[in-house]
Structures are given as structure tokens and as C-alpha cells.
């Protein structure tokens, strides 16, 4: 009879008729420390002890803990540190909602997580592993974003259903040797693993087959450089800026713009400073008039996009170029104040669109909050515009 079954029996019969089961060594594992270190609670006759024990067992079950098979196992060491940035609270809440039954949207959420180079929420990792265990599509999207916590959790809980998370005996150098013959998805996963363990080895993989890979592969692999991005990646990224594929060029220039000191980053800052500056209590805006050869080489495009005129579209791209945090240092103004000045300009829409794109790309909380506050001014309670 399992520990959980004994708890249910005691709850049905009542604590005066059936004594709640005692915590065994399995549920006294370090992963439940703090919950199990109150033996005096277990002896209370009013049901409080039973509820306490049920809470302990419930938390263990939700974490994937397999009590029978984990008995007599030594306590696992702490999980390795995952230095990837965490997702926002809103993104975490959204994932929790999607896990309730929209697997196809969870897969899309994970694709965006991969592109952002962030880690899945630790608290939702057990639910993600459980959902992906019986869903191959979800598993394919989850594996590239799993960090060291997933393997640690699968080992610590001894949950056989999560064995797919653990590295097999054939991983490592043997798998990396299959780089030239693996399919697209597997190569992306291998590159992600390599960049996390040793960015230089991942870069060498991409460089080895760069001339023979198709545009789809080159774009996907260069996107993977967002993990572990460093100045050492600049030569290959610079080479990619002259690629025949626009998507490859766009990704490469975006990454170079995020590397301080690169020529692309310096040109992006120079263009932004020329396009907008603070004069007292006003913002002077000077959008580009034409697309220069240098701007085209840095991935900017001419033409009207999203209903904006030619100059407005050019301005949006220029504003998007630098890291969004640069604007506060350049102007000496916080995001809310800078947005307020922009609203008085004839180019308010173009500026707002550029800063919105940059804030989302950089996951910058102060800017995102300021933009959300601004949206409440522009849209009334029933969706009616209040300002243009």
C-alpha cells in the first residue's frame, strides 16, 4: 500500500479511528526539507497533522517524486547553476495557463523561449516534463531549452517517465561528430548544447559547414549564437553580414549590434543619436531621408512598412538598433519621460514602434512598463482610441 493511499484511508475513516501514517525516510529527503521537520504536528488528533502530511506527499507527487523507488537513495547534490535569464512574471503565468490543456500553444511558447535564450520557470519544470513525456511534438520543443535543472530533477526524483531527459551514454563528443549528417532539428539541439557548454566549440561547428549549409540552416545556426554571445563571435558574425540570404544578414547584424564596441554597434548608436536628441523640454527628431549603402549593409530596409511612410519606417529601424537601455544614458531621461516627449513629436508613432520592438527584444522591464502605461492613455476602457 502506498503512502498516499494510507493518507486517503485515514482521511476517510477519520483520525480518531485510523492513525495517519508516519513519514518514512523517503519523504524526509532534503528536497522536502522544512515540511517534514515538524514531527510534533503529526501527533495532533484534530486532523491538522493529517493535512500537514498530505501537503508533504502532495508536493512530492507534483514534483514527480517516486517514493518507492527513491527509498534508500542518498540525497542528491544541489542542482547546477543555470545562468540563463529567467522569464518575466507575465510569461510564467501565461505558461501556467497554457499547461492546463493547450499543448500546441505550449510548443509555441517554448519556441519563443528558445529564441529569447531564456530558461523555463523552475516551478513549472515538473509540469513541463510530465506534459512532454507523452507528447513528442512538445518534447522536441522542450529539449533544446532544458537546462541542468531538468536532468537534476529527473535524477533526484528517480522518476522513470523522465528518463528521456537524462543524457545517454552516446551523447557528448560522439553526438557532436554527427553534426554533418544529423537533421536540422537535431543540429539545432547539438549547437544549443555546445554553446552552453563551450561557446567556442559551437562556433567551430557552424564554421565547419557554413559554406555547404543552406540558408535555412545558416539563419537558424547563427541565431543560436545568442547563447554565450561574446566578442569572439564577431568574425563569423561579420562574415554573415554579407551572406546572400537577407534573413542571415538580419540575424547577424542584430547580434553584432548587441556586442559593445563592434563596428555595427557603433554605427547603430551614431544613427540613433543623429535621429533623436533632447533639447530642453522637447525632443528634436530628424528621420533619415534615404537608405545609404552602409545602412543597407547593417540590415536596414527602405520602403513603407505597417502603414508608416518611408521616413517613418526608416526612423523606426534606427530607433530599434541600439540596446533600449542606451536611450536613458544618452538622453538622461527615464523611459516614461522620454515617451512623453516623443508623444509631442510628429514622429510619435515611429518612435514608439521602434522602442516597443527594442524593449521586447531586450526584455527590458522598465521600458515595457512605461510602454504599457502609455497604451492606457491611447486606448479607452472599451478599446476606443483616446489619442493619436
BATORDREN-474182 format. One record per residue (C-alpha): residue number from 1; residue in three letters; x, y, z. Coordinates in nm, 4 decimals. Layout:
BEGIN
i_aa_px_py_pz
NUM_ala_X_Y_Z .
...
END
This chain:
BEGIN
i_aa_px_py_pz
1_unk_0.0000_0.0000_0.0000 .
2_unk_0.1442_0.3411_-0.0953 .
3_unk_0.1920_0.6271_0.1473 .
4_unk_-0.0679_0.8361_-0.0391 .
5_unk_-0.3251_0.5544_-0.0163 .
6_unk_-0.2708_0.5312_0.3593 .
7_unk_-0.3286_0.9059_0.3896 .
8_unk_-0.6554_0.8824_0.1947 .
9_unk_-0.7747_0.5920_0.4120 .
10_unk_-0.7009_0.7888_0.7273 .
11_unk_-0.8883_1.0891_0.5899 .
12_unk_-1.1952_0.8787_0.5031 .
13_unk_-1.2092_0.6930_0.8358 .
14_unk_-1.1127_0.9926_1.0465 .
15_unk_-0.8040_1.0496_1.2550 .
16_unk_-0.9744_0.9105_1.5695 .
17_unk_-1.0279_0.5734_1.4003 .
18_unk_-0.7187_0.5489_1.1819 .
19_unk_-0.3795_0.6866_1.2766 .
20_unk_-0.2125_0.8766_0.9919 .
21_unk_0.0968_0.7025_0.8558 .
22_unk_0.4357_0.8214_0.9727 .
23_unk_0.6808_0.9831_0.7357 .
24_unk_0.9366_0.7312_0.6218 .
25_unk_1.2945_0.8087_0.5189 .
26_unk_1.1841_0.8514_0.1565 .
27_unk_0.9706_1.1572_0.2226 .
28_unk_1.2282_1.3008_0.4596 .
29_unk_1.4525_1.3772_0.1637 .
30_unk_1.6332_1.7133_0.1541 .
31_unk_1.4100_1.8242_-0.1362 .
32_unk_1.1227_1.8459_0.1168 .
33_unk_1.3251_1.9969_0.3971 .
34_unk_1.1231_2.2328_0.6114 .
35_unk_0.7973_2.0465_0.5569 .
36_unk_0.8986_1.7212_0.7195 .
37_unk_1.0913_1.8604_1.0148 .
38_unk_0.7870_1.9057_1.2373 .
39_unk_0.7180_1.5638_1.3942 .
40_unk_0.5045_1.7173_1.6688 .
41_unk_0.2433_1.8148_1.4113 .
42_unk_0.1902_1.4523_1.3084 .
43_unk_0.0631_1.3555_1.6566 .
44_unk_-0.2181_1.6124_1.6737 .
45_unk_-0.5631_1.4462_1.6910 .
46_unk_-0.7593_1.7259_1.5264 .
47_unk_-0.6637_1.6470_1.1663 .
48_unk_-0.4017_1.9204_1.1356 .
49_unk_-0.1285_1.6589_1.1340 .
50_unk_-0.3051_1.4678_0.8577 .
51_unk_-0.3341_1.7806_0.6453 .
52_unk_0.0323_1.8539_0.7019 .
53_unk_0.1315_1.5042_0.5894 .
54_unk_-0.0970_1.5298_0.2878 .
55_unk_0.0679_1.8593_0.1907 .
56_unk_0.4116_1.6957_0.2087 .
57_unk_0.3045_1.3970_-0.0014 .
58_unk_0.1179_1.6185_-0.2488 .
59_unk_0.4188_1.8404_-0.3060 .
60_unk_0.6364_1.5346_-0.3567 .
61_unk_0.3898_1.3955_-0.6134 .
62_unk_0.3697_1.7249_-0.8034 .
63_unk_0.7481_1.7364_-0.8209 .
64_unk_0.7475_1.3900_-0.9788 .
65_unk_0.8821_1.2167_-0.6691 .
66_unk_0.8580_0.8357_-0.6892 .
67_unk_0.8689_0.7415_-0.3233 .
68_unk_0.9019_0.3634_-0.3524 .
69_unk_1.1914_0.3667_-0.5971 .
70_unk_1.3616_0.6612_-0.4301 .
71_unk_1.3817_0.4874_-0.0919 .
72_unk_1.7291_0.4265_0.0397 .
73_unk_1.8815_0.6562_-0.2217 .
74_unk_2.1346_0.9146_-0.0996 .
75_unk_2.0312_1.2776_-0.1110 .
76_unk_2.1226_1.4384_-0.4450 .
77_unk_2.3738_1.7243_-0.4550 .
78_unk_2.2394_2.0731_-0.5323 .
79_unk_2.1343_2.1353_-0.8899 .
80_unk_2.3962_2.3006_-1.1139 .
81_unk_2.3562_2.6735_-1.1642 .
82_unk_2.1721_2.7810_-1.4797 .
83_unk_2.2900_3.1321_-1.5605 .
84_unk_2.0344_3.1958_-1.8331 .
85_unk_1.7968_3.4834_-1.7513 .
86_unk_1.4536_3.3961_-1.6161 .
87_unk_1.1292_3.4811_-1.7941 .
88_unk_0.9018_3.7573_-1.6715 .
89_unk_0.6178_3.7002_-1.4269 .
90_unk_0.3638_3.7531_-1.7050 .
91_unk_0.5323_3.4908_-1.9247 .
92_unk_0.5413_3.2471_-1.6329 .
93_unk_0.1709_3.2990_-1.5637 .
94_unk_0.0890_3.2549_-1.9307 .
95_unk_0.2751_2.9237_-1.9429 .
96_unk_0.0855_2.8006_-1.6368 .
97_unk_-0.2419_2.8782_-1.8151 .
98_unk_-0.1336_2.7027_-2.1350 .
99_unk_-0.0250_2.3901_-1.9495 .
100_unk_-0.3882_2.3425_-1.8498 .
101_unk_-0.4582_2.1914_-2.1905 .
102_unk_-0.3214_2.3791_-2.4934 .
103_unk_-0.0161_2.1721_-2.5838 .
104_unk_0.0176_2.3290_-2.9269 .
105_unk_0.0438_2.6737_-2.7685 .
106_unk_0.2919_2.5472_-2.5099 .
107_unk_0.5112_2.4379_-2.8009 .
108_unk_0.4896_2.7890_-2.9478 .
109_unk_0.5739_2.9377_-2.6057 .
110_unk_0.8837_2.7163_-2.5945 .
111_unk_0.9876_2.8211_-2.9452 .
112_unk_0.9804_3.1847_-2.8337 .
113_unk_1.1714_3.0919_-2.5185 .
114_unk_1.4429_2.9313_-2.7315 .
115_unk_1.4730_3.2426_-2.9468 .
116_unk_1.4981_3.4629_-2.6367 .
117_unk_1.7743_3.2479_-2.4843 .
118_unk_1.5938_3.2213_-2.1501 .
119_unk_1.5291_2.9293_-1.9167 .
120_unk_1.1905_2.7734_-1.8383 .
121_unk_1.0479_2.8578_-1.4929 .
122_unk_1.1802_2.6197_-1.2276 .
123_unk_0.8415_2.5918_-1.0571 .
124_unk_0.6760_2.4757_-1.3803 .
125_unk_0.9530_2.2389_-1.4862 .
126_unk_0.7830_1.9262_-1.3410 .
127_unk_0.4609_2.0085_-1.5275 .
128_unk_0.6549_2.0677_-1.8496 .
129_unk_0.8402_1.7364_-1.8182 .
130_unk_0.5191_1.5487_-1.7451 .
131_unk_0.3361_1.7054_-2.0408 .
132_unk_0.6249_1.6430_-2.2787 .
133_unk_0.6660_1.2796_-2.1726 .
134_unk_0.3572_1.1760_-2.3671 .
135_unk_0.3770_1.4378_-2.6426 .
136_unk_0.6573_1.4049_-2.8982 .
137_unk_0.5955_1.7487_-3.0511 .
138_unk_0.6180_1.9147_-2.7117 .
139_unk_0.9250_1.7099_-2.6222 .
140_unk_1.1008_1.8226_-2.9400 .
141_unk_1.0403_2.1868_-2.8477 .
142_unk_1.1291_2.1410_-2.4806 .
143_unk_1.4609_1.9568_-2.5151 .
144_unk_1.6571_2.2498_-2.6677 .
145_unk_1.5635_2.4805_-2.3768 .
146_unk_1.6167_2.2362_-2.0912 .
147_unk_1.8988_2.3315_-1.8609 .
148_unk_2.0819_2.1398_-1.5880 .
149_unk_1.7812_2.1574_-1.3533 .
150_unk_1.5852_1.9112_-1.5695 .
151_unk_1.8437_1.6327_-1.5511 .
152_unk_1.8918_1.7022_-1.1811 .
153_unk_1.5176_1.6771_-1.1180 .
154_unk_1.4864_1.3540_-1.3167 .
155_unk_1.7735_1.2051_-1.1171 .
156_unk_1.6594_1.3362_-0.7773 .
157_unk_1.3031_1.2111_-0.8165 .
158_unk_1.4037_0.8780_-0.9757 .
159_unk_1.1002_0.9152_-1.1994 .
160_unk_1.1344_0.6567_-1.4796 .
161_unk_0.8950_0.8507_-1.7037 .
162_unk_1.1531_1.1291_-1.7255 .
163_unk_1.4420_0.9089_-1.8337 .
164_unk_1.4377_1.0799_-2.1746 .
165_unk_1.5731_1.3941_-2.0065 .
166_unk_1.8926_1.2239_-1.8928 .
167_unk_2.1914_1.2155_-2.1290 .
168_unk_2.2529_0.8738_-2.2762 .
169_unk_2.5872_0.7003_-2.2965 .
170_unk_2.6182_0.8099_-2.6573 .
171_unk_2.5941_1.1830_-2.6010 .
172_unk_2.8813_1.4284_-2.5951 .
173_unk_3.1643_1.4006_-2.8446 .
174_unk_3.0008_1.1120_-3.0316 .
175_unk_2.6846_1.3138_-3.0969 .
176_unk_2.8828_1.6210_-3.1960 .
177_unk_3.0593_1.4078_-3.4558 .
178_unk_2.7218_1.3583_-3.6273 .
179_unk_2.6893_1.7338_-3.6920 .
180_unk_2.7317_1.6952_-4.0668 .
181_unk_2.4776_1.4123_-4.1050 .
182_unk_2.2049_1.4942_-3.8483 .
183_unk_1.8737_1.6540_-3.9461 .
184_unk_1.8007_2.0237_-3.8983 .
185_unk_1.6297_1.9944_-3.5602 .
186_unk_1.8990_1.7683_-3.4141 .
187_unk_2.1727_2.0030_-3.5308 .
188_unk_1.9997_2.2946_-3.3618 .
189_unk_1.9864_2.0949_-3.0383 .
190_unk_2.3520_1.9969_-3.0684 .
191_unk_2.4512_2.3573_-3.1288 .
192_unk_2.2489_2.4721_-2.8275 .
193_unk_2.4223_2.2136_-2.6076 .
194_unk_2.7636_2.3085_-2.7416 .
195_unk_2.7093_2.6827_-2.6961 .
196_unk_2.6006_2.6319_-2.3360 .
197_unk_2.8969_2.4105_-2.2510 .
198_unk_3.1643_2.5836_-2.4623 .
199_unk_3.0604_2.8650_-2.6998 .
200_unk_3.3819_2.8297_-2.8990 .
201_unk_3.3087_2.4649_-2.9830 .
202_unk_2.9623_2.5601_-3.1073 .
203_unk_3.1088_2.8362_-3.3208 .
204_unk_3.3599_2.5908_-3.4698 .
205_unk_3.0774_2.3549_-3.5624 .
206_unk_2.8909_2.6254_-3.7514 .
207_unk_3.2060_2.7494_-3.9249 .
208_unk_3.2991_2.3969_-4.0377 .
209_unk_2.9877_2.3568_-4.2546 .
210_unk_2.8978_2.7209_-4.3208 .
211_unk_2.9801_2.7146_-4.6914 .
212_unk_2.7785_2.3988_-4.7578 .
213_unk_2.4739_2.4670_-4.5364 .
214_unk_2.1552_2.6077_-4.6858 .
215_unk_2.0131_2.9479_-4.5973 .
216_unk_1.7597_2.7960_-4.3555 .
217_unk_2.0371_2.6215_-4.1631 .
218_unk_2.2686_2.9228_-4.1640 .
219_unk_1.9944_3.1503_-4.0272 .
220_unk_1.8987_2.9031_-3.7542 .
221_unk_2.2572_2.8349_-3.6508 .
222_unk_2.3611_3.1986_-3.6407 .
223_unk_2.0550_3.2663_-3.4234 .
224_unk_2.1968_3.0119_-3.1787 .
225_unk_2.4913_3.2460_-3.1168 .
226_unk_2.2625_3.4446_-2.8873 .
227_unk_2.3570_3.1799_-2.6292 .
228_unk_2.7018_3.2650_-2.4956 .
229_unk_2.7396_3.5644_-2.7296 .
230_unk_3.0838_3.7236_-2.6934 .
231_unk_3.3329_3.9348_-2.8915 .
232_unk_3.4954_3.6108_-3.0075 .
233_unk_3.1879_3.5549_-3.2271 .
234_unk_3.2396_3.8824_-3.4152 .
235_unk_3.4474_3.7471_-3.7090 .
236_unk_3.1914_3.4840_-3.8085 .
237_unk_2.9008_3.7204_-3.7490 .
238_unk_3.0728_3.9844_-3.9626 .
239_unk_3.1143_3.7270_-4.2375 .
240_unk_2.7421_3.6505_-4.2128 .
241_unk_2.6511_4.0167_-4.2703 .
242_unk_2.7475_3.9726_-4.6371 .
243_unk_2.5526_3.6483_-4.6769 .
244_unk_2.3324_3.6131_-4.9842 .
245_unk_2.0303_3.5440_-4.7577 .
246_unk_1.8644_3.8527_-4.6105 .
247_unk_1.7491_3.6580_-4.3031 .
248_unk_2.1055_3.5506_-4.2274 .
249_unk_2.2267_3.9094_-4.2688 .
250_unk_1.9485_4.0413_-4.0453 .
251_unk_2.0209_3.7975_-3.7610 .
252_unk_2.3951_3.8589_-3.7805 .
253_unk_2.3639_4.2376_-3.7695 .
254_unk_2.1154_4.2179_-3.4814 .
255_unk_2.3654_4.0136_-3.2804 .
256_unk_2.6566_4.2404_-3.3693 .
257_unk_2.4531_4.5411_-3.2569 .
258_unk_2.4275_4.3737_-2.9146 .
259_unk_2.8061_4.3414_-2.8867 .
260_unk_2.9520_4.6670_-2.7495 .
261_unk_3.2424_4.8004_-2.9476 .
262_unk_3.1678_4.6299_-3.2784 .
263_unk_3.1500_4.8431_-3.5900 .
264_unk_2.7818_4.7588_-3.6346 .
265_unk_2.7029_4.8582_-3.2753 .
266_unk_2.8894_5.1879_-3.3082 .
267_unk_2.7105_5.2743_-3.6327 .
268_unk_2.3731_5.1891_-3.4754 .
269_unk_2.4438_5.4259_-3.1848 .
270_unk_2.5607_5.7010_-3.4195 .
271_unk_2.2477_5.6762_-3.6350 .
272_unk_2.0208_5.6791_-3.3297 .
273_unk_2.1951_5.9835_-3.1814 .
274_unk_2.1554_6.1694_-3.5106 .
275_unk_1.7878_6.0784_-3.5407 .
276_unk_1.6689_6.1981_-3.1996 .
277_unk_1.8061_6.4281_-2.9305 .
278_unk_1.6650_6.6081_-2.6282 .
279_unk_1.6632_6.9887_-2.6418 .
280_unk_1.5424_7.1237_-2.3093 .
281_unk_1.1822_7.0136_-2.2709 .
282_unk_1.1418_6.8858_-2.6236 .
283_unk_1.2630_6.6038_-2.8434 .
284_unk_1.4144_6.7018_-3.1766 .
285_unk_1.3627_6.4235_-3.4313 .
286_unk_1.5436_6.4019_-3.7652 .
287_unk_1.4482_6.0847_-3.9532 .
288_unk_1.6786_5.9536_-4.2276 .
289_unk_1.5850_6.0680_-4.5752 .
290_unk_1.7344_5.7792_-4.7692 .
291_unk_1.8785_5.4338_-4.7257 .
292_unk_2.2552_5.4549_-4.7583 .
293_unk_2.4754_5.1656_-4.8632 .
294_unk_2.6108_5.1449_-4.5094 .
295_unk_2.2606_5.1248_-4.3617 .
296_unk_2.1642_4.8525_-4.6074 .
297_unk_2.4761_4.6577_-4.5116 .
298_unk_2.3628_4.6801_-4.1486 .
299_unk_2.0275_4.5240_-4.2311 .
300_unk_1.8052_4.8310_-4.2610 .
301_unk_1.5416_4.8310_-4.5335 .
302_unk_1.3777_5.1044_-4.7376 .
303_unk_1.0106_5.1397_-4.8175 .
304_unk_0.6980_5.1846_-4.6103 .
305_unk_0.6063_4.9175_-4.3583 .
306_unk_0.2944_4.8840_-4.1431 .
307_unk_0.1286_5.1931_-4.2853 .
308_unk_0.4179_5.4228_-4.1974 .
309_unk_0.5733_5.6491_-4.4560 .
310_unk_0.9211_5.5904_-4.5901 .
311_unk_1.0937_5.8214_-4.3402 .
312_unk_0.8832_5.6957_-4.0511 .
313_unk_0.9755_5.3366_-4.1279 .
314_unk_1.3422_5.4295_-4.1535 .
315_unk_1.3211_5.6092_-3.8186 .
316_unk_1.1620_5.3059_-3.6528 .
317_unk_1.4501_5.0856_-3.7669 .
318_unk_1.7108_5.3359_-3.6474 .
319_unk_1.5460_5.3670_-3.3058 .
320_unk_1.5284_4.9879_-3.2743 .
321_unk_1.9009_4.9421_-3.3419 .
322_unk_2.0714_5.0197_-3.0080 .
323_unk_2.0018_4.8337_-2.6841 .
324_unk_1.6919_5.0008_-2.5443 .
325_unk_1.8763_5.0824_-2.2204 .
326_unk_2.1140_5.3044_-2.4194 .
327_unk_1.8465_5.5686_-2.4647 .
328_unk_1.8258_5.6551_-2.0951 .
329_unk_2.2011_5.7061_-2.0746 .
330_unk_2.2099_5.9060_-2.3981 .
331_unk_1.9203_6.1393_-2.3154 .
332_unk_1.9472_6.1395_-1.9366 .
333_unk_1.5743_6.0654_-1.9158 .
334_unk_1.3841_5.7621_-1.7859 .
335_unk_1.1628_5.5723_-2.0343 .
336_unk_0.8339_5.7302_-1.9215 .
337_unk_0.9671_6.0851_-1.9622 .
338_unk_1.1239_6.0107_-2.2991 .
339_unk_0.7979_5.8580_-2.4238 .
340_unk_0.6064_6.1626_-2.3032 .
341_unk_0.8345_6.3929_-2.5037 .
342_unk_0.8024_6.1666_-2.8078 .
343_unk_0.4223_6.1996_-2.7960 .
344_unk_0.4570_6.5710_-2.8742 .
345_unk_0.6569_6.4949_-3.1868 .
346_unk_0.5222_6.4486_-3.5393 .
347_unk_0.7086_6.1173_-3.5379 .
348_unk_0.5490_5.9752_-3.2219 .
349_unk_0.4239_5.6538_-3.3852 .
350_unk_0.7586_5.5715_-3.5455 .
351_unk_0.9473_5.6347_-3.2205 .
352_unk_0.7018_5.4338_-3.0132 .
353_unk_0.7122_5.1408_-3.2576 .
354_unk_1.0911_5.1332_-3.2513 .
355_unk_1.1179_5.1472_-2.8741 .
356_unk_0.8497_4.8803_-2.8382 .
357_unk_1.0391_4.6412_-3.0655 .
358_unk_1.3658_4.7069_-2.8809 .
359_unk_1.2069_4.6688_-2.5359 .
360_unk_1.0523_4.3335_-2.6258 .
361_unk_1.3739_4.2124_-2.7881 .
362_unk_1.5817_4.3105_-2.4831 .
363_unk_1.3136_4.2064_-2.2307 .
364_unk_1.3650_4.5386_-2.0522 .
365_unk_1.1109_4.5691_-1.7701 .
366_unk_1.1240_4.9495_-1.7118 .
367_unk_1.0653_5.0188_-2.0803 .
368_unk_0.7900_4.7601_-2.1130 .
369_unk_0.6079_4.9003_-1.8098 .
370_unk_0.6399_5.2545_-1.9441 .
371_unk_0.5014_5.1455_-2.2820 .
372_unk_0.2115_4.9655_-2.1133 .
373_unk_0.1297_5.2789_-1.9157 .
374_unk_0.1371_5.4771_-2.2389 .
375_unk_-0.1014_5.2307_-2.4067 .
376_unk_-0.3605_5.3007_-2.1363 .
377_unk_-0.3558_5.6645_-2.2445 .
378_unk_-0.4029_5.5759_-2.6105 .
379_unk_-0.6815_5.3218_-2.5665 .
380_unk_-1.0006_5.3745_-2.3661 .
381_unk_-1.1791_5.1174_-2.1478 .
382_unk_-1.3753_4.9815_-2.4447 .
383_unk_-1.0878_4.9853_-2.6908 .
384_unk_-1.1706_5.3310_-2.8282 .
385_unk_-0.8660_5.5440_-2.9128 .
386_unk_-0.8168_5.8412_-2.6827 .
387_unk_-0.5107_5.9887_-2.8519 .
388_unk_-0.3363_5.9562_-3.1853 .
END
